[in-house]
Amino acid sequence: MFKTFINAFKIKDIRKKLFFTFLMLIVIRLGCQIPAPGVNQEYIAEIMKHLFGEEGQGIFGAFTGGSFEKMTILALNITPYITSSIIMQLLTIAIPKLEEMQKEGEDGRKKIASITRYVTVGLALIESGAMAIGFGASGFLNEYNVLSVVTVIAAMTAGSAFLMWIGERINENGVGNGISIVLTINIISSFPQDVKSLYEQFMKGKTIPVQVLAAVIIIAVVLAVVVLVIYLSDGIRKIPVQYAKRIQGNKMMGGNSSHIPLKINTAGVIPVIFASSLFQFPIIISNVVGYKGNGWWSQILKGLNSNYWFNTDKWIYTIGVLVYIALIVAFAYFYTSITFNPMEVANNLKKSGGFIPGVRPGKPTSEYLDGVLNYIVFIGAVGLSIVSIIPYIFNGLFGAQVSFGGTSIIIVVSVIIETVKQVESQMLVRNYKGFLND
């Protein structure tokens, strides 16, 4: 694999793309260190600690690479674009006009991408405005006046739009999916601090045998999670398809066989993001309104807070894990249902003269695909749930607090796999051996 990477740098085009991508990542990390004008950085840091503990930043903190906690010009980071992309996917199903655009091919996708950009800027304006105006008088801004509010809104909105622009430039001139690359570098940026935290917590000051045992356990857990994510990302169920022979002019057409690849993890990381966001929303709202009660609502909030899960002193709060898993499974089915239409696939097969052996064309094919899909979606959702809760288990039982969680690991591993595949495909075009053959 390393030899193939060396060969990749020998190819001028790929070397330029890799260098451009690396340069953009440096720009992103520099931007994450520039503080937003007029913002009290300690204010938001205290809120983050109150919500997620000393080490944890929550899913939003991980996605922004710590820039939100530091309140930099890239505090919102790429999250408005992620949200707008999800909104557009949902609206494409609900609004016929957008659905028609999606079916128009490249032109339609460009129109939807353009709308997504406008929605991203709109969301960035709303989010930055809500923080500047809503928290301004409470200490969020050093000076709470019109000029400081407008300055913060302009700076954070421009920062989010700038990252969106960088993502698109990486798509054109770099390697991998630009937005995914931006998200991945944000998550990876917290890894060194997490390694330091684990070292100080489980190894520092211990005897050499204890240090070795702790290091082996930590590495084994991380590798096990990574391997599981790889299987989830690459696992597919191949549905065989046979095409009927037909005469066209003087030639015999068709008769070949193919397959429909159904991914085990059809919804990707979206179900985990939805479930995590839904859990954190009541906690954030309660903190914003200043709720300090100890009644039944306080107990529910603790059940929603992952910091209380698998706590050996109060197992009752671990019930929240069951709700969390149920939401992941539900969102996996929901998201799959809006992104994959068995009836449409069945009709396309019928029009092209294809059929699944042993299954009649039309509605029976649709029902067959729907049944297979329901089965593999459940497997994928269970796999996502396992990966997601493993960090919470170690956090609750052993106090292993780190900023990244199962969601972060899934994103990082998936993006790396896709990027490696893209570089591999470009090398194969140039008659080089691929990564998987080395």
N, C-alpha and C positions, 0 to 999 in steps of 0.2 A: 504493500500500500504506500509506504514512504517513497519507494522507488518510483512509483507512478506519479506521486506528487512532484518529485524532482523532474520527471519527464514533462509534466504539465507546465512547469516554469520554463522549459526549453521551447515551448510553443509561444510565439510572440503574441498572438491574439489572446490566448488564455492568460498569459502573464500580465498583459495590460489590464484585462478584466479583473484579475485577482488584486492587482495593485490598486486599481480604482476603488474596488470594494473596501480594501483595507484603509485607504485614505479617507473614505466617507465615514468609516467606523471611528477613526481618530477624531474627525470633526464632530461627530455625535457625542463622543465622550467629553470633548472639550466644552461643548455647549451645555452639557449636564453639570458643569462646574461653575457656570456664570450665574450669579444670583439675580433674580428679578429685581428691578428697581423699586425701592420703597417698601419691601416686604420684610416682615419680622420672621426670620427663619426659625427661631426658637419656638415660636407659637405653634406652627404646624408640626414640628418635631415632637412637642409635648402631646399633641393630639394623637399622633401616630403611636407613641408609646402607650398612651392610655387605651387605645383601641386594640393594638396587636402585641403589646408587651415590649420588652427591652430590645429583642432581636428581630421579631417578626415585623414585616412591613405590610402584610396583607398582599392580596393579588395585585392591587393597584400600585403599591410600592415596588413590587418586583417588576411589573411591566414598564415602569418609568425609570428603572435603573437607579433608584435612589434620588432622582432629580425632584420628585414631588416632595419628599421629606426635606430636602435642602431648599425648596422653593426657588429653583433656578428658572431661567427663561424657557427651558424645555420641561417645565413641571408637568404639563399635561401630556407631553411626549406624544406617542402614536395612538394613545387610547381613543381619542375622538374618531380617528380613522377606522379603528377596529369596530367601534360602536356603529358608525355610519355604514360600514360594510355589512354588518349583521342586519341592520335596519333595512338596507336596500334588498338584501336577500329575502327577507320576510315580505317586503312590499311587492317584490317581483311576483310572488305567488298571489297576493291579494289584489293587485292592480293589473287589469288586462293589458293596459298600454305598455307597462314596463315588461310584462311577459312577452309581448310582441317584439319589443326592442331586443330582448335577450335572444330571441330566435332569428334575428336579422343577421347574425354572424358578427364579423369584426366591427362593422359600423355600429351595430346595436350595442356591443360591449363598450365601445368608445363613448357612446352617449351615456350609458349607465355609469361609467367611470367618471365622466364629467359631473354628473349629478352627485355622485358620491363625494367628490371634492367639495362641492358647495355645501353639502350636508355636514361634512367634516368641519369646515370653517364655522358654520352655524353652531354646531355643538361646542366647538372650542370657545366661541364668544359667550355662549350660555354658561358653560362651566366656569370659565375665568371670571365672568361677571358675577356669578353666584358667590364665588369665593371672595372677590374683592368687596362686593356690596354687603353680602351676608355676614362675613367675618371681620370686615374692616373695622367696625367700631369696637370689636372685642379684643383687638390687639394684633390682628392679622397684618395691618399696615402700620408703619411707624407714624405716618401722618394721614389721618382719614379725611380726605377732601376730594373734590371732583377730579383734580389733576392727577392725583396719585391713583385713583380708581381707574381712570381712563388709561394711564400709563401701564398699569399691571395687565389690564384686559388686552391692550394692544401687544404688549410684549409676549404674553403667553399664547395668544392666538397666532401671532407671527411665528412663534417657536414651533407650534404644532403643525402649521402649514409648511414650514421649512423642512421638518422631518418627513412629511408626506412627499414633498418634492424630492428629497434625497432618496426615498424609497423608490420613486419612479425612475430616477436617474440610475440607480443600481440595476433596475430591471432592464434598462436600455444598454448600459455600458459596463455592467459588472456581472457577477455570477449569483444565481439563486434568486428567490423572490425578495424584492427590496424591503417590503414592509415586514416580512418574516425575519429578515436579517437584522433589521433595526430592533425588533422585539427581542431577538435572541441575544444580541450584544448587551442589551439592557439587563437581561436576566443573568447572563454570565458575569457581568461586572460585579455582582455581589458574591460570587463564589469564593474569591480569596478571603474576604472577611468571614464567610461561613466556615472555611477550613480553619482559620485562626481561632474562631469561637469554639469549634469542636475540639481543637488541640488543647486549648486552655481549660476546657471543661472536663475532658476525659483522659488527657495524657500528661499535661504539665504537672510536674512534681511527683508523678507516680514512678514506681519501679519499672525497669526495662521490660520485664515479662508482661506487666499490666499494659504498658504503652503499646507493645507489639500486639497483644490480644485486642485492645481497643481499635488499633489501626486496621487489623484484619477484619474485624466485625463491620466497621464503617465502610471499608472498601467493598466487602462482600455484599452488603445491603445495597450500596449504590450500583454495583454491577448487576445485581439481580433485577433492580428496578429498570435499569437501562435495557437489559436484554428483553424484559417483558414489554417495554415500550416499542422496541424494534419489532418484535413479533406482532404487536398491535398495529404498527404502521405498515408493515409489509404483508401481513396475512390477508389472503384473498380466497374467496370461494369461486371456483371457475364453473360456470354453467355452460355445458356443451351446446353448441348451435350447429345445425346442419342446414346447408342451403340446397334447395331442390334444383335438379338439372332442368334447363329450358333451352329451347332452340331460338336463337336470335340471328335472323338472316341465314347464312350457311354455316354458322358456328354453334357449337354446343357450349352454353354458358352455365355457370354455377356448379353444383356438385361438391364444392369444397366445404370444409368444416372449420369452425372457429369456437370462440367461447365468450361469455359475458363475465368479466371480472367484477365480483362484488366484494368490496373491502370489508373486512371484519369490523374495523373501526370506521364506519361510514361517515360518522359525524365529526371525526377528528377530536379536537380539544374543546369544541364549542359547548358540549353539555357540562363540562367541568367549570368553564368560565361562567355560564349561566347560573349554575347551582351556587358557586362561590359568591357571585355578585348578589344573588337573592338573599343569601345568608347574611352578608355584610351590610346590606341596605338598612335593616331595622337598627343595627348596632350604631351605624353612622348617624342616622336620624336622631336616635335617642341621645347621642353625645352632643349633637348640634343644638337640640332644644334644652340641653342641660338636665336630663332626667337623672336623679340620684336616689330613687326609691329602692326599697328592699322587698317589694311585694311580688305577686305572681309574675308581673312583666319582667322584673329583674331576673327571676329564675329562667324565664324563656330566653332572655338575652344571653345568659350564661350557656344555655344549651345550644345557642346558635354560634357562640364564640368558640372557635377551634382550640383556643388556649386552655379550655376547660375539659376537652375531650380526653378520655383514657386516663383521667386523674384518679389515682388509686384511693384518694381520700373521699372523693365524691363521684362515684360511678354514674349517678343518676343523670348527670349532664351529657354522658356519652350517648344518650338516646338521640341526641342531635345528629350523630353519625348515621343512624338508620334513616333519618329524614333526608340527610345529605345524599346518601346512596340512592334512595328512592327518586330524588330529583334528578340525579345524573341519568338514571335509567329512563325516566320519563322524557327528559330533554333529548336524549339520544334517539328515542323513537320519534319525537316531534320533529327534530331537525332533519332526520332521515326522510320523513314523510314529505317534507317540503322541498327536498333536494333531489329525490329519486322517485320517479313516477312509473310504477310497474306497467300500467295500462299503456302509457306512451311508448315504452320499450317494446311491449308486445305488439302494438300496432306497427311500429317501425320494422320489426322482424317480419311481420306478415306481408308488408308492402314489398320488402326486399326478397321475399321468397324463402326466408329462414324460419326454422322451427327447432324447438327443443325436443330431442328424441324421446318418444313416449308421452309427449304432451301436445294436445291439439292447439292449433294457433288461435289467437284471439283472447277471449276472456279466460279460458283455462290456463293459458300461458301467464296471464297477468296474476291469476290466483296462485299459481305455482311460484312465481317470482316473489310475490308478497309473503308467502309462507316461508320461503328460504330466507328472505330478508329479515323477517321477524326473529328468526332463530339466530342468525349471525349478529344482528344488532344487539340482542341480549348478551351474547358472549362478549362483544366489544365493550358494552356498557359495564359489565362486571369487571373486565380487565381495567378499564379506566378508573373504576371505583377503587380497586385494589391499589393501583399506582398512586391514587390521590390520597388515600388514608394512611399509607405507610409512614410518611413523615409525621403525621399527627400522632400515630401510635408511639413512635420513638420520642416525640416531644412530651406526650403525657406520661409515659412510663419512666423515661430516663432524663427528662428535661433537656433533650437535645434540640435547643431552639436555633433554627436557621431561617434565613429570609426566604429561601426558595422552598417550594412545595412540589407536590405531584404534578400540578399544572405546569409549573416551570420546567420540570424535567421532560414532560411530554413534548412541550413546545421545542425545547432545545434539541432533543434527540431527533424529532421529526424533521426540523429544519435542516439539521446537519445531514441527515440521510438524503433529503431531497436535493440539497446543494451538491453533495458528492455525486449523486446520480446525474445531475446536469453537467458537471465537469466531465464525468465519465463519458457521457454521450457525445460531448464535443471532442473528446480525445479519440473516441472510436471512429468518428468521421475522418480523423486524420491517421487512421490505421495504427493506432496505439492500442495496447492491451488495456482493458478496462480494470477498474479497481477490484471488481469481484473476482477477477481471474488471477490476481496476484496473491 
